[in-house]
Amino acid sequence: MGVYLGSNAVDMQGGFVTGGASGASLQSKTVSPSESAQTVKADNGYDGLSQVTVNAVSKTYVGSGVTKKSAATYTPGTSDQSIASGQYLNGTQTIKGDSNLTAANIKSGVKIFNVTGSYTGSSSGGNTPNLQTKTVTPSESTQTVSPDSGYDGLSKVTVNAISSTYIGSDVTKKSAATYIPKTTDQSIASGQYLSGTQTIKGDANLVAGNIKSGVSVFGVTGTYTGGGSSGGSGNNNVEAYAVTSTSPSVSFKTASGTIKIWGYGTITSQGGWGGQTTSLIAFAGDKYYKGAIYGSPSSTSLSLSISGGKLTGLPSGLSAISAIVTRGI
């Protein structure tokens, strides 16, 4: 075994000898990052590594598991590695083992992954270079890994895996957008990462009764044949219900068209001294007329609609009715 004075080797008579640790045969290497960890070691014939250059990750790189994570292997290093939440594992995630993780291969008194080392050094003669182990995480800039001061070189460099959810800084990112369907196609270009939800609008009016008969709009075939307005080309058909209840149930087949009412009814109102007054009314489409003692009957506009299967918008105080309710179809 060599004897050292500082960093210089000396012989048994105290003279300096050439060579020693500073004369180690070291190799320079370049490695490109990938989604699997790599261990870079010197080739046969070298004592170790002088430096390792880790090429830059492409700025347009998109990991294979942005939405689904395929199988991956993790080689333990000096820092924690994690499998991010918010993704579906469609492949086995393997944390590597190593048959060399034994006490005889670890420096005496040092614990690595709960294995306490017992190795105290080689008993063979010669000068052993002082080599360092390092770990590097890929980035979008090229990194050169060199040994720290006090080391002759690198025994190995562990290059951590690129995260399978990694999105490069130059990948086009599309924020949230809304698309209203129209007569021509709209597209969301490929080659970009969706950083916001893309919403294609729906419309509750996209029903057969609102589309021209025989015409298909987004897979909905129309049944509407026109209707009721003056000067139009429709058939002027209407759907009608006879009502005799002051809170009538009405179920029209179509949701379009103006609702009108025709017929008679009575309105009861409170009079003086606790009495009641009953008045006859006549329904005339979108209004009703109330009888008058003097002068012409007065008209009141109606706004009829269907709510929960019931006809709403009838006059307040209605006490009796005999009428026809219509809607154009």
VORO-641946 format. One record per residue: residue in three letters; x, y, z of N, C-alpha, C in turn. Coordinates in steps of 0.001 Angstrom, whole numbers, plus 500000, padded with zeros to 6 digits. Each point is the difference from the previous one (the first is absolute). Example, Ala and Ser with C-alpha at 12.3 -4.5 7.8 and 13.67 -1.06 7.14 Angstrom:
ALA513190494310507800499110501190500000500900501200500000/SER499650501050499280500820501190500060499230501090500730/
END
This chain:
MET500871498802500000499129501198500000500896501232500000/GLY499641501036499195500806501207499883499972500832501255/VAL501066500780500186500087500931501134499993501397499416/TYR499167500936500616499841501331499446500499501046500995/LEU500623501052499428500333501204500761499183501115499363/GLY498893500365500639499055500917499341499379499259498830/SER500067500570498787499457499334498823501082499295499209/ASN501277499965500550501130499392499279500327498638500605/ALA500268499037499107500418498671500457501496499999500293/VAL500427499346501043501437499920500363500384498545500145/ASP501313499738499811500469498624500193500394499803501457/MET500479498829500324500305499672501392501182500786500537/GLN500849500577499104501139500811500440499642501474500076/GLY498717500340499748499570501399500117500083500774498703/GLY500413499365498917500068500713498723498657500007499304/PHE499765501003499139498748500083499265500036499060498809/VAL498847499428499662499914499145498821498990500620499047/THR500129499657498734499103500565498984498723499200499962/GLY498993500543499312498710499283499854499124500264501191/GLY499385498982500559499102500170501151498597500333499547/ALA499171500464500942498585500270499717499830501043498926/SER500937501013499981499833501063499014500292499522498602/GLY500561498806499847500294499465498671498940499034499536/ALA498773500059500541498943499070499622499627500187498530/SER499613498888499349499568500042498599498491500220499982/LEU499572501230499625498582500378500057499437500200498602/GLN498697499755499882499325500083498703498904501064500036/SER499828500729498886498910500982499863498894499365499173/LYS498747500176500451498868499398499289498857500992499834/THR499135499723499007498791500795499745498802499061500012/VAL498933500428500629498806499163500063498769500859499735/SER499029499413499291498729500693499726498948499508500973/PRO499236500896500649498990499572500963498864499228499336/SER499392499118500766498840499249499519499041499841501157/GLU498896499279499789499027499814501064500363498841500927/SER501159499405499814500524499002500928501318500517500556/ALA500220499805501302501245500448500598501185499247499385/GLN501147500683499861501201499389499433501143500112501000/THR500804498993500049501216500027500806501185500035499044/VAL500781501066500064501119500187499078501284499602500718/LYS500718499027499454501262499552500565501086500033498926/ALA501231500004500461501131499981499074500101498637499325/ASP500498500000498740500216498750499288501189499259500607/ASN500127498745499611501150499206500431501291500698499569/GLY500991499962500858501278500640499701500130501368500615/TYR498895500527500586500028501293500677499767499778501488/ASP500598500930500799499794499929501440498666500618500405/GLY499538500916499177498749500691500345499674501046498940/LEU499159500980500374499520501034499077500581501349500393/SER500453500753498992500457501372500271498812500942500052/GLN499027499787499112498767500779500025498964499298499141/VAL498715500311500251498911499481499175499154501187499546/THR499782500127498690499160501057499445498611499435499744/VAL498994500601500618498617499554499826499332500952499019/ASN499659499494498827499368500839498979498687500590500495/ALA499596501132499412498773500694500415498763499233499559/VAL498944500119500783498700499464499602499393500932498956/SER499460499451498907499371500828498970498866500831500596/LYS499974501277499608498949500876500527498623499661499448/THR499910499151499005498702499581499459499639498593500451/TYR500731499489500988499760498634500464498703499917500812/VAL499153499002499716498770499735500760500072498565500513/GLY499895499815501293500116498676500598498934499040499514/SER500316498727500014499096498980499478498776499801500871/GLY500003500514501215498864499741500900499302501257500467/VAL499843500996499116499349501239500413498621499707500574/THR499235499132499350498692499640500542499953498553500489/LYS500803499120499414500070498612500439501466499649500178/LYS500317499391501097501394499689500301500288498544499697/SER500897499766499063500374498640499649501049499493500979/ALA500452498772499749500969499377500898501269500835500109/ALA500566500072501179501238500750500227500817499298501073/THR501297500234499935500921499403500969500749501105500722/TYR500133499883501306500663501010500809501231499383500666/THR501148500580499704501236499559500629500289500914501177/PRO500057499486501220500222500845501166501285500815499870/GLY499950501238500481501149500888500000500126500697501341/THR500671501149499992500224500716501254498807500830500432/SER499060500243499098498817500786500354498738499213499694/ASP498891500415500645498725499315499809499520500118498560/GLN499294498988499545499290500044498723498532499733500305/SER499115500613499231498572499840500277499231499745498722/ILE498865499337500163499059499796498903498822500912500288/ALA499843501026499177499027501057500281498574499452500020/SER499162500607500803498575499652500028499309500595498784/GLY498720499707499859499224500570498901500251499313498678/GLN500409498725499998500219499278498757499637498538500200/TYR499708499347498868499583498601500025501194499122499633/LEU500292499011500852501130499108499744499537498837499134/ASN500351500041498715499652498883499124501203499091499744/GLY501026500135500799501170499142499938500610499909501385/THR500712498906500258500615499771501304501122501002500247/GLN500003500598501186501071500897500412500995499188500841/THR501224499895499518500995499129500631501092500813500670/ILE500212499768501290501129500609500697501122498967499985/LYS501091500339499339501073499054499754500642499511501300/GLY500375498740499996500869499449501019501396499830499422/ASP500974499738500811501369499817499533500674498950500886/SER500465498916499353500608498909500754501297500414500690/ASN500554501163499607501229500484500629499746500804501276/LEU498708500152500361499677500746501217500211499085501208/THR501267499737500319500364499139501113501001500721500876/ALA500123499547501242500910500648500949501436499998499497/ALA500410498903499303501383499881499541500331501017498912/ASN498986500611499385500243500964498929499796501442500454/ILE499755500212501278499735501339500533501066500330501039/LYS500439501235499960501041500462500928499588499702501441/SER500976499528500779499737499607501381499381501148500801/GLY498906499668500722499326500992500840498986500861499275/VAL499935499921498654499041500803499207498769499147499711/LYS498815500575500218498752499284499753499368500522498711/ILE499749499091499063499305500341498748498773499118499906/PHE498825500626499970498725499293499937499947498879501047/ASN500330500365501236499921499096501152501024498872499975/VAL500977500072499095501089499027499996501251500705500504/THR500555499542501125501191500621500585501252499335499442/GLY500918500820499457501179499490499324501043499430500948/SER500789499083499420501098499387500755501321500070499252/TYR499989500601498804501214500027499182500978501047500538/THR501274499569500243501012500914500550501092500343499008/GLY499905499509498791500995500313498980500695498752499500/SER500639500143498843500671498872499375501333499729500694/SER500340498716500130501266499615500609501114499904498979/SER499655500136498709501023499909498959500782501285499930/GLY501223499914499496500849501186499897499566500895498860/GLY500703501074499751499721500924498927499291501233500499/ASN499815500928499106499373501276500333498569500015499488/THR499029500165500867498584500008499622499521501441499849/PRO499486500380498806499521501376499807498799500291500895/ASN499891501236500437498891500442500845498876500509499098/LEU498993499163499780498929500318499046498706500322500728/GLN499180500856499381498761500483500609498789499507499218/THR498905499725500712498718499651499379499092501226500026/LYS499361500278498858499108501173499927498691499633499332/THR498972500809500288498684499868499380499611501334499404/VAL499407499979498788499592501232499337498584499832499461/THR499224501064500088498642500021499453500003500751498675/PRO499477499405498923500004500674498696499258501330500043/SER500454500940499178499326501291499864500028500383498535/GLU499480501168499678499979500454498615501288500720499610/SER500996499916500823501323500520499686501007498867500180/THR501016499963499124501036498981500117500760500191501305/GLN500277498886500676500722500036501264501292499185499877/THR501060500514500550501260499272500073500250499627501453/VAL500102498697500247500181499511501358501481499704500220/SER500590500669500944501417499821500315500151499632501472/PRO501103499339500365500200499649501410500273501239500840/ASP499642499923501261500283501094500919501489500030500325/SER500419501112500570501393500151500410500359498909501016/GLY501174499415499811500426498938500901499804498617499434/TYR499293499899498859499801498719499333500812499958498713/ASP500480498780499654500747499839498758499074499909498797/GLY498801499549500192499061499837498891498667499506500508/LEU499220499457499073498651499510500305499962498494499853/SER499472499314500993499822498555499871498751499676499191/LYS498951500790500185498789499856499193499154501256500146/VAL499140500224498993499042501104500020498626499416499722/THR499054500216500910498626499549499813499186501148499434/VAL499407499780498828499156501009499349498550499646500289/ASN499359500807500811498606499726500352499107499976498765/ALA498893499241500082499063499903498880499267501315499787/ILE499657500265498749499121501132499686498589499620500439/SER499313500890500666498629499728500431499119499711498787/SER499199498942500100499124499655498879498883501012499802/THR499823500948500912499001501055499823500656501325499620/TYR501262499953499608500738501227499690499485500631498709/ILE499802501297500000499629500771498819501080501044499775/GLY500663499953498856501078500940499711499522501435499948/SER500906500926500293499622501416500074499622500566498641/ASP500468499369498901499673500496498668498819499285499367/VAL499396499044500711498787499354499482498862501015500059/THR499288500165498881498878500938499950498923499574500993/LYS499548500947500798498988499711501022498741500806499690/LYS498866499317499962498731500650499648499137500156501237/SER499623501236500288499158500277501163498541499657499692/ALA499136500169500994498580499655499855499359500784498859/ALA499117499326499257499305500643498881498617499383499859/THR499075500746499400498630499539499772499701500063498500/TYR499354498968499476499695499910498575498487499901499820/ILE499430500926499219498568499977499681499851499384498613/PRO499313498861499875499866499344498700499419500940498948/LYS500470499835498750499501500806498890499976499142498750/THR499885500623498828499831499223498770501282499345499524/THR501143500469500462501269499407499594500706499404501214/ASP500911499052499706500741499345501079500910500979500722/GLN500195499751501284501016500694500788500957498943500527/SER501254500349500135500972499002500411500896500534501110/ILE500492499064500809501013500283501017501270499319499511/ALA500971500790499624501196499478499348500740499020500890/SER500605498994499381500841499062500726501347500657500309/GLY500847499276500717501328500517500304500005501061501078/GLN498982500004500856499963500966501085499405499335501238/TYR500376500548501166499531499478501283498828500843500472/LEU498890499348500344498806500709500454500146500329501479/SER500308501259500293500148500422501396498669500480500569/GLY498964500069499179498657500386500450498960499162499279/THR498809499900500565498920499202499420499502500631498712/GLN499814499172498960499423500439498733498526499598500003/THR499099500959499909498564499754500139499295500187498665/ILE499307498957499521499159500108498805498574500210500503/LYS499419501153499701498711500395500543498874499077499537/GLY499054499760500896498755499340499661498875501027499988/ASP498842499627499480498861500921499930498724499209500226/ALA499223500388501046498774499281500344498953500077498893/ASN500149500952499069499033500129498907500282499056498838/LEU501065499191500087500337499061498935499116498762500155/VAL498707500171499693499023498908500066499258499935498678/ALA499414498845499735499352499770498711498930501046499692/GLY499249500429501042498911500948499775500455501377499587/ASN501292500294500129500517501318499612500795499955498700/ILE500024498843499328500778499834498771499054499656498861/LYS500258500580498848499172499765498816499838498510499736/SER498782499572499721499689498596499804500900499383498931/GLY500616498859500351500844499278499057501449500432499986/VAL500317501109500661501379500496500033500685499500501267/SER501232499498499851500762499516501142501046501035500396/VAL499944500463501241500978500943500535500703499318501171/PHE501295499737499849500791499312501023499320498704500453/GLY499474499241499024499422498707500305498562500028500467/VAL499392501198500104498601500123500405499171500315498760/THR499075499113499651499176500189498800498752500787500360/GLY499754501091499283498905500900500317498627499453499664/THR499018500516500753498592499648499757499144501240499784/TYR500597501202500124499218501228499908499641500274498548/THR498692500219499731499537500230498626499552501424499769/GLY500279500897500944499596501383499853498756500251500816/GLY499691501261500223498807500101500757499413501313500138/GLY499017500372500021499104500938500496500194501443499686/SER501201500514499712500165501440499812499492500416498644/SER499469501224499936499401500495498761501069500143498954/GLY499679499665498750500934500131498911500944498829499910/GLY499951499057500938500901498868499981499488498919499088/SER500849498945499852499621498909499111499567498780500791/GLY499735500119501332499624498862500830498575499564499738/ASN499591498983500744498659499465499780498965500581500947/ASN500423500906500919499087500680500927499257499050500922/ASN500502498804500200499357499069500935500244500451501432/VAL499095499638500883500173500286501417499642498758500802/GLU500527499964501213499644498952500947499124500652501060/ALA498894499369500366499026500634500891499613499066501136/TYR499746500621501164499520499280501178498778500726500546/ALA498967499226500352498836500573500685500294500003501497/VAL499788501149500662500283500097501428498755500463500742/THR499746499347501129498877500390500846500442500181501445/SER501314499892500225500553500172501344500742501326500070/THR499933500656501156500709501275500152501512499802500145/SER500429498740500167501439499676500014500210498803499078/PRO499827500227498687499954498873499057501386499401499717/SER500009498674499757501209499310499548499975499958498478/VAL501123500433499379500090500047498544501354499445499595/SER500035499095499009501260499393499540500077500081498485/PHE500506501142499495500151500162498560501133499127499481/LYS499883499536498765501031499168499392501227500795499579/THR499824501285499764501115500837499578500277501073501045/ALA501257500429500061500381501029500971500032501382499363/SER499622500107498724500037501302499322498582500445499664/GLY499862501280499658498697500549499648499345500734501158/THR499236501026499685499322500812501021498763499274500533/ILE499843500027501315498828499384500632498884501046500078/LYS498807499611499551498839500907500045498808499266500610/ILE498989500773500411498820499412500652498740500680499476/TRP498937499199499841498730500483499461498867499404500832/GLY499049500843500447498874499481500765499544500993501071/TYR499411499456501094499408500847501032500430499521501382/GLY499834500909500965500278499668501373499420501056500912/THR500176499799501301499555500997500974501145500304500958/ILE500034501266500435500975500449500985499236500454501228/THR500394499498501175499360500396501254500966500876500773/SER499506501183500434500835500919500772499242500448501238/GLN500727500488501001499388500462501239499340501354499775/GLY498773500151500533499293501263499891499941500711501353/GLY499286501067500065499852500746501243499223499227501040/TRP500247500287501272499304499400501136500117498473500005/GLY501128499489499531500243498554500046499322499214498913/GLY499348500670499038499319499296498935500944499609498880/GLN499471499301499002500773499572498855499308500434498721/THR500803500242498996499466500390498687500500499013498972/THR499127499442499199500378499060498939499775500664498656/SER501056499979499166499935500651498690500225498973498912/LEU499290500112498909500158499137498836501149500535499145/ILE500877499092499527501092500419499109499963499148498749/ALA500493500581498901500070499292498717501464499940499565/PHE500538498780499754501373499822499552500062500160498482/ALA500962500772499508500127500263498560501471499926499603/GLY500539498798499954501384499811499551501015500349501065/ASP500630501194499851501041500404500950499505501071500973/LYS498655500116500164499440500969500946498640499498500460/TYR499436500682501011498626499688500385499260501324500256/TYR498663499937499820499139501164500197499130499772501219/LYS499877501038500816499197499931501211498777500887499819/GLY498823499456500318498771500752499830499995501273500841/ALA499320501035499499499926501282500705498544500440500097/ILE499653500640501138498622500508500172499753501150499039/TYR501017500850499859499887501137499078501132499934498980/GLY499730500367498784501040500058498976500357498632499453/SER501068499987499195500461498767499352500835499155500969/PRO499977498672499783500837499132500851501490500354499858/SER500731499919501095501442500287499956500767498704499723/SER501150500115499283500814498812499676501283500011500833/THR500456498799500335501262499820500745500843498960499267/SER501267500325499730500885499076499281500361498808500880/LEU500194498853499346500405498775500679501389499565499512/SER500749499378500877501294499393499629499973498570500504/LEU499551499095499127499778498610500390501242499164499743/SER500235499033500878501135499088499839499674498694500707/ILE500899499025499835499845498696500638501108499837501027/SER499643499671501241500988499778501055499593498761500780/GLY500869498968499967499696498768500721498741499330499497/GLY499710500152498686498813499384499423498723500774500249/LYS500092501156500672498829500816500307500011501266499144/LEU498802500450499600499857501259499281500072501140501011/THR500924500936499782500151501134500904499738501291499238/GLY499697501066500765499750501307499406498529500356499890/LEU499103499140500540498567500298499992499703501137500977/PRO498895500691499873499692501139500867499908499606501473/SER500404500908500877499887499784501437498526500023500399/GLY499615499113500896498622499966500477499073499192499114/LEU500553499265499009499168499204499092499260498931500803/SER498669500007499909499208499062500794499314498943499150/ALA499906500206498683499406499005499097500521500283498602/ILE500061498935499169500513500174498633499424498923499112/SER499761500355498757499637499070498946500615500565498723/ALA501122499417499596500766500625498922500801498964499218/ILE500577500453498875500909499215499179501354500675500030/VAL501069499216500332501369500519500000500713499449498756/THR500667500875499238500630499579498731501481500389499974/ARG500726499258499159501412500346499701500278499539498576/GLY500638500887499202500317499654498613501015498889499942/ILE499851499077499030500952498880499805500421499951498543/
END
